[in-house]
Amino acid sequence: RRPLPSQGSAFTTIFVAAFPLAPLLALINNIIEIRLDAYKFVTQWRRPLPSQAKDIGIWYGILEGIGILSVITNAFVIAVTSDFIPRLVYAYKYGPCAGQSQSEGCMMGYVNASLSIFRVSDFEGRSQPRTNGSEMFEEAVRFCRYRDYREPPDSAEPYSYTLQFWHVLAARLAFIIVFEHMVFAIKTLIAYLIPDLPKDLRDRMRREKYLIQEMMYEAELERLQKEKREKKKKDRVHHKEWP
């Protein structure tokens, strides 16, 4: 069964940060599907009877909820999976430019700062390596590096999270909040600047509503006047019938 266009739009908006090419592929897919459906409706199937609808109904609320969910999902994807936040934290807090006004060479030492030290002898059980690496490096490998923010094995709390880890985590959460509020603010501003109905169309609708009310008022007034005249006429006839 082919997915609905709204489902494709939902997946595209939610995971656009993970796959930036998705909107273009969704546009091409929708163009092809519209052409194929139009051909089938005209040549292969009986034409369906159209029914007038004011709007898309319940789908408006569904797409609105999907849009909000997509903003939150993209904020988490950008904050958690990319190096954008850790690099900024290192540049302004731990790098050579921390507390200075210079902007060149601020990322010197970033790779070394993003890697933690692990003692090879601390492997447990089945995780122990089969060799000590002497056949490749001509001496036994005592330490290895891995990507994380943890204390070295010789510290008071080995392999616990460092202060830099908590700074990066706080920066990621702050980025998520700022990103969401910024996107929602831009969305609200655009919705305010671009109304659902153009001003001239809204004025015409108001004028049409006013004219309809005037017609109803005049028709009701004419009916009341007619009833009043008929009542007076009946009263005169009834008065003449008395001796």
Backbone hydrogen bonds in HBPLUS format (Angstrom, degrees):
<---DONOR---> <-ACCEPTOR-->    atom                        ^
c    i                          cat <-CA-CA->   ^        H-A-AA   ^      H-
h    n   atom  resd res      DA  || num        DHA   H-A  angle D-A-AA Bond
n    s   type  num  typ     dist DA aas  dist angle  dist       angle   num
A0007-GLN N   A0004-LEU O   3.04 MM   3  5.25 126.5  2.34 101.9 115.4     1
A0008-GLY N   A0004-LEU O   3.20 MM   4  6.64 156.9  2.26 151.7 157.6     2
A0009-SER N   A0005-PRO O   2.91 MM   4  6.16 156.4  1.96 148.6 155.4     3
A0010-ALA N   A0006-SER O   2.89 MM   4  6.07 148.8  1.99 140.2 148.8     4
A0011-PHE N   A0007-GLN O   2.98 MM   4  6.27 169.1  2.00 157.0 157.9     5
A0012-THR N   A0008-GLY O   2.96 MM   4  6.06 152.7  2.04 143.3 151.6     6
A0013-THR N   A0009-SER O   2.99 MM   4  6.14 164.5  2.01 149.6 152.9     7
A0014-ILE N   A0010-ALA O   3.01 MM   4  6.14 154.2  2.08 150.9 158.2     8
A0015-PHE N   A0011-PHE O   3.10 MM   4  6.02 166.3  2.12 146.0 149.4     9
A0019-PHE N   A0015-PHE O   3.12 MM   4  6.33 143.3  2.26 144.8 155.1    10
A0022-ALA N   A0019-PHE O   3.02 MM   3  5.71 168.6  2.04 126.6 129.9    11
A0025-LEU N   A0021-LEU O   3.20 MM   4  6.48 166.2  2.22 157.5 161.6    12
A0026-ALA N   A0022-ALA O   2.83 MM   4  5.98 155.7  1.89 155.7 163.1    13
A0027-LEU N   A0023-PRO O   2.92 MM   4  6.12 151.2  2.01 144.4 151.8    14
A0028-ILE N   A0024-LEU O   3.03 MM   4  6.32 165.4  2.05 153.2 156.2    15
A0029-ASN N   A0025-LEU O   2.91 MM   4  6.05 160.4  1.95 146.4 152.4    16
A0030-ASN N   A0026-ALA O   2.89 MM   4  6.06 156.4  1.95 146.0 152.1    17
A0031-ILE N   A0027-LEU O   2.99 MM   4  6.22 158.2  2.04 151.2 156.9    18
A0032-ILE N   A0028-ILE O   3.07 MM   4  6.30 164.8  2.09 151.8 155.4    19
A0033-GLU N   A0029-ASN O   2.94 MM   4  6.13 161.8  1.97 149.1 154.6    20
A0034-ILE N   A0030-ASN O   2.87 MM   4  6.00 158.1  1.92 148.3 154.0    21
A0035-ARG N   A0031-ILE O   3.10 MM   4  6.32 161.2  2.14 148.0 152.7    22
A0036-LEU N   A0032-ILE O   2.95 MM   4  6.19 164.2  1.97 153.0 157.5    23
A0037-ASP N   A0033-GLU O   2.84 MM   4  5.95 164.6  1.86 151.5 156.1    24
A0038-ALA N   A0034-ILE O   2.94 MM   4  6.04 156.0  2.00 144.3 151.2    25
A0039-TYR N   A0035-ARG O   3.00 MM   4  6.22 157.3  2.05 147.3 153.2    26
A0040-LYS N   A0036-LEU O   2.96 MM   4  6.23 157.6  2.01 149.1 155.2    27
A0041-PHE N   A0037-ASP O   2.90 MM   4  6.08 161.1  1.93 151.0 156.0    28
A0042-VAL N   A0038-ALA O   3.09 MM   4  6.20 149.4  2.19 144.2 151.7    29
A0043-THR N   A0039-TYR O   2.95 MM   4  5.95 162.2  1.98 151.6 156.4    30
A0044-GLN N   A0040-LYS O   2.90 MM   4  4.75 140.3  2.05 120.6 133.0    31
A0045-TRP N   A0040-LYS O   2.82 MM   5  5.93 159.8  1.86 165.7 163.1    32
A0060-TYR N   A0057-GLY O   3.22 MM   3  5.97 157.8  2.27 116.9 122.0    33
A0062-ILE N   A0058-ILE O   3.23 MM   4  6.56 158.2  2.28 147.2 153.7    34
A0063-LEU N   A0059-TRP O   2.87 MM   4  5.95 169.8  1.88 150.5 152.8    35
A0064-GLU N   A0060-TYR O   2.96 MM   4  6.08 148.8  2.06 141.9 151.3    36
A0065-GLY N   A0061-GLY O   2.95 MM   4  6.16 156.7  2.01 145.7 151.2    37
A0066-ILE N   A0062-ILE O   2.92 MM   4  6.20 154.6  1.98 148.1 155.9    38
A0067-GLY N   A0063-LEU O   2.88 MM   4  6.04 150.6  1.97 142.5 150.2    39
A0068-ILE N   A0064-GLU O   3.13 MM   4  6.45 155.4  2.19 146.1 151.6    40
A0069-LEU N   A0065-GLY O   2.95 MM   4  6.19 162.6  1.98 149.1 154.3    41
A0070-SER N   A0066-ILE O   2.80 MM   4  5.97 148.6  1.90 146.0 154.8    42
A0071-VAL N   A0067-GLY O   3.13 MM   4  6.39 151.9  2.21 144.3 150.4    43
A0072-ILE N   A0068-ILE O   3.21 MM   4  6.54 163.6  2.24 151.3 154.8    44
A0073-THR N   A0069-LEU O   2.89 MM   4  6.08 162.0  1.93 149.9 155.5    45
A0074-ASN N   A0070-SER O   2.87 MM   4  5.95 167.6  1.88 150.4 153.9    46
A0075-ALA N   A0071-VAL O   2.98 MM   4  6.12 151.6  2.07 143.5 151.5    47
A0076-PHE N   A0072-ILE O   3.07 MM   4  6.36 157.0  2.13 148.9 154.1    48
A0077-VAL N   A0073-THR O   2.89 MM   4  6.16 158.1  1.94 151.7 158.5    49
A0078-ILE N   A0074-ASN O   2.94 MM   4  6.06 166.5  1.95 150.8 153.6    50
A0079-ALA N   A0075-ALA O   3.00 MM   4  6.07 159.9  2.04 144.5 150.6    51
A0080-VAL N   A0076-PHE O   2.86 MM   4  5.76 157.5  1.91 149.5 154.7    52
A0081-THR N   A0077-VAL O   3.06 MM   4  5.58 156.4  2.12 137.4 144.8    53
A0087-ARG N   A0083-ASP O   3.06 MM   4  5.94 156.9  2.11 146.1 152.5    54
A0088-LEU N   A0084-PHE O   3.21 MM   4  6.39 154.8  2.28 141.9 148.5    55
A0089-VAL N   A0085-ILE O   2.97 MM   4  6.23 163.7  2.00 161.1 165.7    56
A0090-TYR N   A0086-PRO O   2.97 MM   4  6.12 159.3  2.01 145.1 150.8    57
A0091-ALA N   A0087-ARG O   2.89 MM   4  6.03 158.6  1.94 146.5 152.8    58
A0092-TYR N   A0088-LEU O   3.05 MM   4  6.18 159.0  2.09 151.5 155.4    59
A0093-LYS N   A0089-VAL O   2.89 MM   4  5.59 131.1  2.13 141.4 152.3    60
A0094-TYR N   A0090-TYR O   3.05 MM   4  4.74 138.0  2.23 112.8 125.4    61
A0095-GLY N   A0090-TYR O   2.49 MM   5  5.25 132.9  1.70 176.4 163.3    62
A0098-ALA N   A0095-GLY O   3.18 MM   3  5.44 166.3  2.20 114.6 116.3    63
A0100-GLN N   A0097-CYS O   3.01 MM   3  5.15 161.7  2.05 131.5 128.0    64
A0108-MET N   A0105-GLY O   3.47 MM   3  5.63 166.6  2.49 108.8 109.4    65
A0110-TYR N   A0107-MET O   3.16 MM   3  5.40 152.9  2.24 135.9 130.5    66
A0113-ALA N   A0109-GLY O   3.04 MM   4  6.18 151.2  2.13 144.3 152.5    67
A0114-SER N   A0110-TYR O   2.96 MM   4  6.14 135.1  2.16 146.6 158.4    68
A0114-SER N   A0111-VAL O   3.24 MM   3  5.19 132.6  2.48  94.1 106.5    69
A0115-LEU N   A0112-ASN O   3.42 MM   3  5.44 162.1  2.45 101.0 106.1    70
A0148-ASP N   A0114-SER O   3.27 MM  34  6.14 134.6  2.49 138.4 150.7    71
A0116-SER N   A0146-TYR O   2.70 MM  30  5.43 160.4  1.74 170.4 167.3    72
A0146-TYR N   A0116-SER O   3.08 MM  30  5.43 151.0  2.17 139.9 148.3    73
A0118-PHE N   A0144-CYS O   2.84 MM  26  5.33 151.9  1.92 162.6 165.7    74
A0144-CYS N   A0118-PHE O   2.91 MM  26  5.33 153.7  1.98 149.4 158.1    75
A0122-ASP N   A0119-ARG O   2.99 MM   3  5.55 161.3  2.03 116.0 122.2    76
A0120-VAL N   A0142-ARG O   2.83 MM  22  5.42 168.9  1.84 143.2 146.7    77
A0123-PHE N   A0120-VAL O   3.24 MM   3  5.93 167.3  2.26 121.3 122.3    78
A0127-SER N   A0124-GLU O   2.99 MM   3  5.56 156.5  2.05 140.3 140.2    79
A0128-GLN N   A0125-GLY O   3.29 MM   3  6.06 169.7  2.30 119.8 121.9    80
A0141-VAL N   A0132-ASN O   2.79 MM   9  5.72 174.3  1.79 170.4 171.6    81
A0136-MET N   A0133-GLY O   3.26 MM   3  5.49 147.6  2.37 102.4 111.4    82
A0137-PHE N   A0133-GLY O   3.01 MM   4  6.12 166.7  2.02 157.9 162.0    83
A0138-GLU N   A0134-SER O   2.82 MM   4  4.57 127.7  2.09 128.1 131.1    84
A0162-THR N   A0149-TYR O   3.15 MM  13  5.71 160.1  2.19 126.1 127.7    85
A0151-GLU N   A0160-SER O   2.72 MM   9  5.38 149.5  1.81 150.8 161.3    86
A0159-TYR N   A0151-GLU O   3.18 MM   8  4.70 147.0  2.30 114.4 119.4    87
A0155-SER N   A0152-PRO O   3.26 MM   3  5.68 169.1  2.27 118.5 120.3    88
A0160-SER N   A0157-GLU O   3.34 MM   3  5.85 149.2  2.44 138.3 133.3    89
A0165-PHE N   A0162-THR O   3.20 MM   3  5.38 128.1  2.49  97.7 109.8    90
A0167-HIS N   A0163-LEU O   3.02 MM   4  6.33 150.3  2.11 147.0 155.9    91
A0168-VAL N   A0164-GLN O   2.90 MM   4  6.14 159.7  1.94 151.3 156.1    92
A0169-LEU N   A0165-PHE O   2.90 MM   4  6.16 158.8  1.95 148.4 154.8    93
A0170-ALA N   A0166-TRP O   2.91 MM   4  6.02 161.2  1.94 144.3 149.2    94
A0171-ALA N   A0167-HIS O   2.92 MM   4  6.11 154.1  1.99 144.8 152.4    95
A0172-ARG N   A0168-VAL O   2.90 MM   4  6.14 150.9  1.99 147.6 155.5    96
A0173-LEU N   A0169-LEU O   3.04 MM   4  6.33 162.3  2.07 151.3 155.3    97
A0174-ALA N   A0170-ALA O   2.92 MM   4  6.10 157.4  1.97 146.1 153.0    98
A0175-PHE N   A0171-ALA O   2.85 MM   4  6.02 151.0  1.94 143.0 151.1    99
A0176-ILE N   A0172-ARG O   2.99 MM   4  6.26 154.6  2.05 147.9 154.2   100
A0177-ILE N   A0173-LEU O   3.12 MM   4  6.42 162.7  2.16 150.3 153.7   101
A0178-VAL N   A0174-ALA O   2.93 MM   4  6.12 168.1  1.94 153.2 156.9   102
A0179-PHE N   A0175-PHE O   2.78 MM   4  5.78 163.5  1.81 151.0 156.4   103
A0180-GLU N   A0176-ILE O   3.00 MM   4  6.10 165.4  2.02 147.7 151.7   104
A0181-HIS N   A0177-ILE O   3.06 MM   4  6.24 172.7  2.07 152.2 154.4   105
A0182-MET N   A0178-VAL O   2.90 MM   4  5.98 155.1  1.97 148.1 155.5   106
A0183-VAL N   A0179-PHE O   2.96 MM   4  6.12 165.7  1.98 152.7 156.2   107
A0184-PHE N   A0180-GLU O   2.93 MM   4  6.11 167.6  1.95 156.2 160.0   108
A0185-ALA N   A0181-HIS O   2.88 MM   4  5.93 149.5  1.98 139.9 148.6   109
A0186-ILE N   A0182-MET O   2.96 MM   4  6.19 160.1  2.00 149.1 154.0   110
A0187-LYS N   A0183-VAL O   2.88 MM   4  6.08 158.8  1.92 148.9 155.4   111
A0188-THR N   A0184-PHE O   2.88 MM   4  6.05 158.4  1.93 144.9 150.5   112
A0189-LEU N   A0185-ALA O   2.93 MM   4  6.14 156.4  1.99 146.6 153.3   113
A0190-ILE N   A0186-ILE O   2.91 MM   4  6.12 163.3  1.94 152.9 157.0   114
A0191-ALA N   A0187-LYS O   2.90 MM   4  6.08 159.1  1.94 147.9 154.3   115
A0192-TYR N   A0188-THR O   2.95 MM   4  6.14 141.4  2.10 140.0 150.2   116
A0193-LEU N   A0189-LEU O   2.89 MM   4  6.16 155.9  1.95 149.8 156.5   117
A0194-ILE N   A0190-ILE O   2.83 MM   4  5.89 150.8  1.91 150.4 158.0   118
A0202-ARG N   A0198-PRO O   2.92 MM   4  6.16 158.2  1.96 152.8 159.5   119
A0203-ASP N   A0199-LYS O   2.89 MM   4  6.12 152.7  1.96 147.7 155.2   120
A0204-ARG N   A0200-ASP O   2.94 MM   4  6.17 154.0  2.01 143.1 150.2   121
A0205-MET N   A0201-LEU O   2.92 MM   4  6.15 155.7  1.98 147.6 154.3   122
A0206-ARG N   A0202-ARG O   2.95 MM   4  6.19 154.2  2.01 144.1 151.2   123
A0207-ARG N   A0203-ASP O   2.87 MM   4  6.12 156.0  1.93 147.2 154.1   124
A0208-GLU N   A0204-ARG O   2.81 MM   4  6.03 158.3  1.86 148.6 154.9   125
A0209-LYS N   A0205-MET O   2.92 MM   4  6.12 156.4  1.98 144.6 151.1   126
A0210-TYR N   A0206-ARG O   2.86 MM   4  6.10 151.4  1.94 143.7 152.1   127
A0211-LEU N   A0207-ARG O   2.83 MM   4  6.10 159.1  1.87 152.8 157.9   128
A0212-ILE N   A0208-GLU O   2.95 MM   4  6.16 156.0  2.01 146.6 153.2   129
A0213-GLN N   A0209-LYS O   2.99 MM   4  6.23 157.1  2.04 145.0 151.2   130
A0214-GLU N   A0210-TYR O   2.88 MM   4  6.17 151.7  1.96 146.5 154.9   131
A0215-MET N   A0211-LEU O   2.85 MM   4  6.11 159.3  1.89 150.3 155.5   132
A0216-MET N   A0212-ILE O   2.91 MM   4  6.15 160.2  1.94 149.6 155.1   133
A0217-TYR N   A0213-GLN O   2.84 MM   4  6.01 153.5  1.91 144.1 152.1   134
A0218-GLU N   A0214-GLU O   2.84 MM   4  6.06 163.6  1.86 153.4 157.4   135
A0219-ALA N   A0215-MET O   2.84 MM   4  5.98 159.1  1.88 147.9 154.3   136
A0220-GLU N   A0216-MET O   2.89 MM   4  6.02 158.5  1.94 144.6 150.7   137
A0221-LEU N   A0217-TYR O   2.84 MM   4  6.02 156.2  1.90 147.0 154.3   138
A0222-GLU N   A0218-GLU O   2.83 MM   4  5.98 157.4  1.88 147.0 153.2   139
A0223-ARG N   A0219-ALA O   2.94 MM   4  6.13 152.0  2.02 142.9 150.8   140
A0224-LEU N   A0220-GLU O   2.96 MM   4  6.21 157.9  2.01 147.4 153.0   141
A0225-GLN N   A0221-LEU O   2.94 MM   4  6.16 159.4  1.98 148.7 154.4   142
A0226-LYS N   A0222-GLU O   2.91 MM   4  6.04 153.8  1.98 143.9 151.4   143
A0227-GLU N   A0223-ARG O   2.92 MM   4  6.16 158.7  1.96 148.2 153.8   144
A0228-LYS N   A0224-LEU O   2.90 MM   4  6.10 149.9  1.99 143.0 151.9   145
A0229-ARG N   A0225-GLN O   2.91 MM   4  6.19 156.0  1.97 148.0 153.7   146
A0230-GLU N   A0226-LYS O   2.96 MM   4  6.18 163.1  1.98 151.1 155.7   147
A0231-LYS N   A0227-GLU O   2.89 MM   4  6.03 150.1  1.98 141.7 150.3   148
A0232-LYS N   A0228-LYS O   2.99 MM   4  6.25 156.6  2.05 146.9 152.6   149
A0233-LYS N   A0229-ARG O   2.90 MM   4  6.12 155.8  1.96 147.7 155.0   150
A0234-LYS N   A0230-GLU O   2.93 MM   4  6.14 156.0  1.98 145.9 151.8   151
A0235-ASP N   A0231-LYS O   2.94 MM   4  6.17 151.5  2.02 143.5 151.9   152
A0236-ARG N   A0232-LYS O   2.97 MM   4  6.25 154.2  2.04 149.2 155.1   153
A0237-VAL N   A0233-LYS O   3.02 MM   4  6.27 163.0  2.05 148.9 153.7   154
A0238-HIS N   A0234-LYS O   2.87 MM   4  6.01 161.1  1.91 148.3 153.9   155
A0239-HIS N   A0235-ASP O   2.92 MM   4  6.05 143.7  2.05 139.7 149.7   156
A0240-LYS N   A0236-ARG O   3.01 MM   4  6.27 148.1  2.11 148.5 155.9   157
A0241-GLU N   A0237-VAL O   3.24 MM   4  6.48 139.1  2.42 142.9 152.9   158
